Amino acid sequence: MKNSKLVIDKLSKLLEQGLISSKDIGNEIMTILKSKRDEVVFKMKLTSKDEFEILSKRVENLEIKVKELQSKKKKQTKRVKKF
C-alpha cells in the first residue's frame, strides 16, 4: 500500500507539473520503475553494489545495441519496382 501510494504521488506530481506528452510521462514511469527495481535488488542483497552497477551498465549497452539494430532493420526496407 505504501509503495503504491508513492507511485501514485509521483504520477500526480508529473501531471501537476504539466508534463503532457505521452513520451515524457512514459520516460518518467520507466525511471520510477527502474529505481524501484534497484531498491528491491539492494534489499534482497543478490549482488554487491559494484557488481550491480557493472551489470546494469552492460544491460544498458545491450539495450542501446538492440535499439540500433531495430532502427537499421526499419531503414533497410526494399522498394518494389513499378512496371
NUNURO-549972 format. One record per atom (N, C-alpha, C): residue number from 1; residue in three letters; chain; atom name; x, y, z. Coordinates in nm, 2 decimals. Each point is the difference from the previous one (the first is absolute). Example, Ala and Ser with C-alpha at 12.3 -4.5 7.8 and 13.67 -1.06 7.14 Angstrom:
! residues 2
- 1|ALA|A|N|1.32|-0.57|0.78 .
- 1|ALA|A|CA|-0.09|0.12|0.00 .
- 1|ALA|A|C|0.09|0.12|0.00 .
- 2|SER|A|N|-0.04|0.11|-0.07 .
- 2|SER|A|CA|0.09|0.11|0.00 .
- 2|SER|A|C|-0.08|0.11|0.08 .
! end
This chain:
! residues 83
- 1|MET|A|N|0.08|-0.12|0.00 .
- 1|MET|A|CA|-0.08|0.12|0.00 .
- 1|MET|A|C|0.09|0.12|0.00 .
- 2|LYS|A|N|0.10|0.00|0.08 .
- 2|LYS|A|CA|0.09|0.12|0.01 .
- 2|LYS|A|C|0.07|0.02|-0.13 .
- 3|ASN|A|N|0.05|-0.10|-0.07 .
- 3|ASN|A|CA|0.07|0.01|-0.12 .
- 3|ASN|A|C|-0.10|0.05|-0.11 .
- 4|SER|A|N|-0.12|-0.05|-0.01 .
- 4|SER|A|CA|-0.09|0.04|-0.10 .
- 4|SER|A|C|-0.04|0.15|0.02 .
- 5|LYS|A|N|-0.01|0.04|0.13 .
- 5|LYS|A|CA|-0.03|0.14|0.03 .
- 5|LYS|A|C|0.12|0.09|-0.05 .
- 6|LEU|A|N|0.12|-0.05|0.01 .
- 6|LEU|A|CA|0.12|0.08|-0.04 .
- 6|LEU|A|C|-0.01|0.02|-0.16 .
- 7|VAL|A|N|-0.03|-0.11|-0.07 .
- 7|VAL|A|CA|-0.01|0.01|-0.14 .
- 7|VAL|A|C|-0.11|0.09|-0.05 .
- 8|ILE|A|N|-0.11|-0.01|0.07 .
- 8|ILE|A|CA|-0.12|0.09|-0.04 .
- 8|ILE|A|C|0.04|0.15|0.03 .
- 9|ASP|A|N|0.07|0.02|0.11 .
- 9|ASP|A|CA|0.04|0.14|0.03 .
- 9|ASP|A|C|0.10|0.05|-0.10 .
- 10|LYS|A|N|0.09|-0.08|-0.05 .
- 10|LYS|A|CA|0.09|0.05|-0.10 .
- 10|LYS|A|C|-0.07|0.02|-0.13 .
- 11|LEU|A|N|-0.10|-0.08|-0.04 .
- 11|LEU|A|CA|-0.07|0.02|-0.12 .
- 11|LEU|A|C|-0.08|0.13|0.01 .
- 12|SER|A|N|-0.06|0.02|0.12 .
- 12|SER|A|CA|-0.08|0.12|0.01 .
- 12|SER|A|C|0.09|0.13|-0.01 .
- 13|LYS|A|N|0.12|-0.01|0.05 .
- 13|LYS|A|CA|0.09|0.11|-0.01 .
- 13|LYS|A|C|0.04|0.03|-0.15 .
- 14|LEU|A|N|0.01|-0.11|-0.07 .
- 14|LEU|A|CA|0.03|0.02|-0.14 .
- 14|LEU|A|C|-0.11|0.07|-0.07 .
- 15|LEU|A|N|-0.12|-0.04|0.03 .
- 15|LEU|A|CA|-0.12|0.07|-0.07 .
- 15|LEU|A|C|-0.01|0.14|0.05 .
- 16|GLU|A|N|0.03|0.03|0.12 .
- 16|GLU|A|CA|-0.01|0.14|0.05 .
- 16|GLU|A|C|0.11|0.08|-0.07 .
- 17|GLN|A|N|0.11|-0.05|-0.03 .
- 17|GLN|A|CA|0.11|0.08|-0.05 .
- 17|GLN|A|C|-0.02|0.02|-0.15 .
- 18|GLY|A|N|-0.10|-0.06|-0.06 .
- 18|GLY|A|CA|-0.04|0.03|-0.14 .
- 18|GLY|A|C|0.07|-0.08|-0.10 .
- 19|LEU|A|N|0.05|-0.12|0.04 .
- 19|LEU|A|CA|0.06|-0.09|-0.10 .
- 19|LEU|A|C|-0.11|-0.07|-0.07 .
- 20|ILE|A|N|-0.03|0.05|-0.12 .
- 20|ILE|A|CA|-0.12|-0.04|-0.07 .
- 20|ILE|A|C|0.04|-0.11|-0.10 .
- 21|SER|A|N|0.11|0.01|-0.06 .
- 21|SER|A|CA|0.03|-0.10|-0.11 .
- 21|SER|A|C|0.02|-0.14|0.05 .
- 22|SER|A|N|-0.06|-0.09|-0.07 .
- 22|SER|A|CA|0.01|-0.14|0.05 .
- 22|SER|A|C|0.14|-0.05|0.01 .
- 23|LYS|A|N|0.09|0.05|-0.09 .
- 23|LYS|A|CA|0.14|-0.05|0.00 .
- 23|LYS|A|C|0.06|0.04|0.13 .
- 24|ASP|A|N|-0.02|0.12|0.05 .
- 24|ASP|A|CA|0.06|0.05|0.12 .
- 24|ASP|A|C|-0.05|-0.08|0.12 .
- 25|ILE|A|N|-0.13|-0.02|0.00 .
- 25|ILE|A|CA|-0.06|-0.08|0.11 .
- 25|ILE|A|C|0.05|-0.14|0.00 .
- 26|GLY|A|N|0.01|-0.06|-0.12 .
- 26|GLY|A|CA|0.05|-0.14|-0.01 .
- 26|GLY|A|C|0.15|-0.01|0.05 .
- 27|ASN|A|N|0.08|0.10|-0.03 .
- 27|ASN|A|CA|0.14|0.00|0.05 .
- 27|ASN|A|C|0.00|0.02|0.15 .
- 28|GLU|A|N|-0.08|0.08|0.06 .
- 28|GLU|A|CA|0.00|0.02|0.14 .
- 28|GLU|A|C|-0.05|-0.13|0.07 .
- 29|ILE|A|N|-0.10|-0.07|-0.05 .
- 29|ILE|A|CA|-0.05|-0.12|0.05 .
- 29|ILE|A|C|0.11|-0.11|0.00 .
- 30|MET|A|N|0.07|0.00|-0.11 .
- 30|MET|A|CA|0.11|-0.10|-0.01 .
- 30|MET|A|C|0.11|0.03|0.10 .
- 31|THR|A|N|0.03|0.13|0.02 .
- 31|THR|A|CA|0.10|0.04|0.10 .
- 31|THR|A|C|-0.04|-0.04|0.14 .
- 32|ILE|A|N|-0.13|0.02|0.03 .
- 32|ILE|A|CA|-0.05|-0.04|0.14 .
- 32|ILE|A|C|0.01|-0.15|0.02 .
- 33|LEU|A|N|-0.04|-0.07|-0.11 .
- 33|LEU|A|CA|0.00|-0.15|0.01 .
- 33|LEU|A|C|0.14|-0.05|0.01 .
- 34|LYS|A|N|0.10|0.06|-0.07 .
- 34|LYS|A|CA|0.14|-0.05|0.01 .
- 34|LYS|A|C|0.05|0.03|0.14 .
- 35|SER|A|N|-0.03|0.11|0.06 .
- 35|SER|A|CA|0.05|0.03|0.13 .
- 35|SER|A|C|-0.06|-0.09|0.11 .
- 36|LYS|A|N|-0.13|-0.04|-0.02 .
- 36|LYS|A|CA|-0.06|-0.10|0.09 .
- 36|LYS|A|C|0.06|-0.13|-0.02 .
- 37|ARG|A|N|0.03|-0.04|-0.12 .
- 37|ARG|A|CA|0.07|-0.13|-0.03 .
- 37|ARG|A|C|0.14|0.00|0.07 .
- 38|ASP|A|N|0.07|0.11|-0.01 .
- 38|ASP|A|CA|0.13|0.01|0.07 .
- 38|ASP|A|C|-0.01|-0.02|0.15 .
- 39|GLU|A|N|-0.10|0.07|0.06 .
- 39|GLU|A|CA|-0.02|-0.01|0.14 .
- 39|GLU|A|C|-0.03|-0.15|0.04 .
- 40|VAL|A|N|-0.08|-0.07|-0.07 .
- 40|VAL|A|CA|-0.04|-0.14|0.03 .
- 40|VAL|A|C|0.13|-0.08|-0.01 .
- 41|VAL|A|N|0.08|0.02|-0.10 .
- 41|VAL|A|CA|0.12|-0.08|-0.01 .
- 41|VAL|A|C|0.10|0.03|0.11 .
- 42|PHE|A|N|0.01|0.12|0.04 .
- 42|PHE|A|CA|0.09|0.03|0.11 .
- 42|PHE|A|C|-0.05|-0.06|0.13 .
- 43|LYS|A|N|-0.14|0.00|0.02 .
- 43|LYS|A|CA|-0.05|-0.06|0.12 .
- 43|LYS|A|C|0.02|-0.15|0.01 .
- 44|MET|A|N|-0.01|-0.06|-0.12 .
- 44|MET|A|CA|0.02|-0.15|0.00 .
- 44|MET|A|C|0.14|-0.04|0.01 .
- 45|LYS|A|N|0.09|0.10|-0.02 .
- 45|LYS|A|CA|0.15|-0.02|0.01 .
- 45|LYS|A|C|0.04|-0.12|-0.09 .
- 46|LEU|A|N|-0.05|0.01|-0.13 .
- 46|LEU|A|CA|0.04|-0.10|-0.09 .
- 46|LEU|A|C|0.15|0.02|-0.05 .
- 47|THR|A|N|0.03|0.12|-0.02 .
- 47|THR|A|CA|0.14|0.04|-0.04 .
- 47|THR|A|C|0.05|0.12|0.08 .
- 48|SER|A|N|0.13|0.02|-0.01 .
- 48|SER|A|CA|0.05|0.12|0.07 .
- 48|SER|A|C|-0.03|0.12|-0.09 .
- 49|LYS|A|N|0.01|0.12|0.05 .
- 49|LYS|A|CA|-0.03|0.12|-0.07 .
- 49|LYS|A|C|0.09|0.01|-0.12 .
- 50|ASP|A|N|0.12|-0.03|0.01 .
- 50|ASP|A|CA|0.10|0.01|-0.11 .
- 50|ASP|A|C|-0.04|-0.09|-0.12 .
- 51|GLU|A|N|-0.03|-0.13|0.04 .
- 51|GLU|A|CA|-0.04|-0.09|-0.10 .
- 51|GLU|A|C|-0.13|0.04|-0.07 .
- 52|PHE|A|N|-0.09|0.05|0.08 .
- 52|PHE|A|CA|-0.13|0.04|-0.06 .
- 52|PHE|A|C|0.02|0.11|-0.09 .
- 53|GLU|A|N|0.08|0.10|0.03 .
- 53|GLU|A|CA|0.03|0.11|-0.09 .
- 53|GLU|A|C|0.06|-0.05|-0.13 .
- 54|ILE|A|N|0.09|-0.09|0.01 .
- 54|ILE|A|CA|0.07|-0.05|-0.12 .
- 54|ILE|A|C|-0.11|-0.08|-0.09 .
- 55|LEU|A|N|-0.08|-0.08|0.06 .
- 55|LEU|A|CA|-0.10|-0.07|-0.07 .
- 55|LEU|A|C|-0.11|0.09|-0.06 .
- 56|SER|A|N|-0.03|0.10|0.07 .
- 56|SER|A|CA|-0.10|0.10|-0.05 .
- 56|SER|A|C|0.05|0.07|-0.12 .
- 57|LYS|A|N|0.13|0.04|0.00 .
- 57|LYS|A|CA|0.07|0.06|-0.12 .
- 57|LYS|A|C|0.00|-0.09|-0.12 .
- 58|ARG|A|N|0.03|-0.13|0.03 .
- 58|ARG|A|CA|-0.01|-0.10|-0.11 .
- 58|ARG|A|C|-0.14|-0.01|-0.06 .
- 59|VAL|A|N|-0.10|0.00|0.08 .
- 59|VAL|A|CA|-0.13|-0.01|-0.05 .
- 59|VAL|A|C|-0.04|0.13|-0.08 .
- 60|GLU|A|N|0.04|0.11|0.05 .
- 60|GLU|A|CA|-0.03|0.13|-0.07 .
- 60|GLU|A|C|0.07|-0.01|-0.14 .
- 61|ASN|A|N|0.13|-0.04|-0.01 .
- 61|ASN|A|CA|0.07|-0.01|-0.12 .
- 61|ASN|A|C|-0.07|-0.10|-0.10 .
- 62|LEU|A|N|-0.05|-0.11|0.05 .
- 62|LEU|A|CA|-0.07|-0.09|-0.08 .
- 62|LEU|A|C|-0.14|0.05|-0.05 .
- 63|GLU|A|N|-0.07|0.08|0.08 .
- 63|GLU|A|CA|-0.12|0.06|-0.04 .
- 63|GLU|A|C|0.03|0.10|-0.11 .
- 64|ILE|A|N|0.11|0.08|0.01 .
- 64|ILE|A|CA|0.03|0.09|-0.10 .
- 64|ILE|A|C|0.03|-0.07|-0.14 .
- 65|LYS|A|N|0.07|-0.11|0.01 .
- 65|LYS|A|CA|0.03|-0.08|-0.12 .
- 65|LYS|A|C|-0.12|-0.05|-0.06 .
- 66|VAL|A|N|-0.10|-0.05|0.08 .
- 66|VAL|A|CA|-0.12|-0.05|-0.05 .
- 66|VAL|A|C|-0.08|0.11|-0.08 .
- 67|LYS|A|N|-0.01|0.12|0.06 .
- 67|LYS|A|CA|-0.07|0.11|-0.06 .
- 67|LYS|A|C|0.07|0.03|-0.13 .
- 68|GLU|A|N|0.13|0.00|-0.01 .
- 68|GLU|A|CA|0.07|0.04|-0.12 .
- 68|GLU|A|C|-0.03|-0.11|-0.11 .
- 69|LEU|A|N|0.00|-0.12|0.04 .
- 69|LEU|A|CA|-0.03|-0.11|-0.10 .
- 69|LEU|A|C|-0.14|0.01|-0.05 .
- 70|GLN|A|N|-0.09|0.04|0.09 .
- 70|GLN|A|CA|-0.14|0.01|-0.04 .
- 70|GLN|A|C|-0.02|0.12|-0.10 .
- 71|SER|A|N|0.07|0.11|0.03 .
- 71|SER|A|CA|-0.01|0.11|-0.09 .
- 71|SER|A|C|0.07|-0.03|-0.13 .
- 72|LYS|A|N|0.11|-0.07|-0.01 .
- 72|LYS|A|CA|0.06|-0.04|-0.12 .
- 72|LYS|A|C|-0.09|-0.09|-0.08 .
- 73|LYS|A|N|-0.07|-0.09|0.07 .
- 73|LYS|A|CA|-0.09|-0.09|-0.07 .
- 73|LYS|A|C|-0.12|0.07|-0.07 .
- 74|LYS|A|N|-0.05|0.11|0.07 .
- 74|LYS|A|CA|-0.11|0.08|-0.06 .
- 74|LYS|A|C|0.05|0.07|-0.12 .
- 75|LYS|A|N|0.13|0.05|0.01 .
- 75|LYS|A|CA|0.05|0.08|-0.11 .
- 75|LYS|A|C|0.03|-0.08|-0.13 .
- 76|GLN|A|N|0.02|-0.13|0.02 .
- 76|GLN|A|CA|0.04|-0.09|-0.11 .
- 76|GLN|A|C|-0.12|-0.06|-0.07 .
- 77|THR|A|N|-0.10|0.07|-0.02 .
- 77|THR|A|CA|-0.12|-0.06|-0.07 .
- 77|THR|A|C|0.03|0.01|-0.15 .
- 78|LYS|A|N|-0.05|-0.10|-0.07 .
- 78|LYS|A|CA|0.02|-0.01|-0.15 .
- 78|LYS|A|C|-0.11|0.07|-0.07 .
- 79|ARG|A|N|0.03|0.06|-0.11 .
- 79|ARG|A|CA|-0.10|0.07|-0.08 .
- 79|ARG|A|C|-0.03|-0.09|-0.12 .
- 80|VAL|A|N|-0.13|0.00|-0.03 .
- 80|VAL|A|CA|-0.04|-0.09|-0.11 .
- 80|VAL|A|C|0.00|0.09|-0.13 .
- 81|LYS|A|N|0.05|-0.07|-0.11 .
- 81|LYS|A|CA|0.00|0.08|-0.13 .
- 81|LYS|A|C|-0.14|0.00|-0.06 .
- 82|LYS|A|N|-0.03|0.12|-0.05 .
- 82|LYS|A|CA|-0.13|0.02|-0.07 .
- 82|LYS|A|C|0.01|-0.04|-0.15 .
- 83|PHE|A|N|-0.09|-0.07|-0.05 .
- 83|PHE|A|CA|0.00|-0.03|-0.14 .
- 83|PHE|A|C|-0.08|0.09|-0.09 .
! end
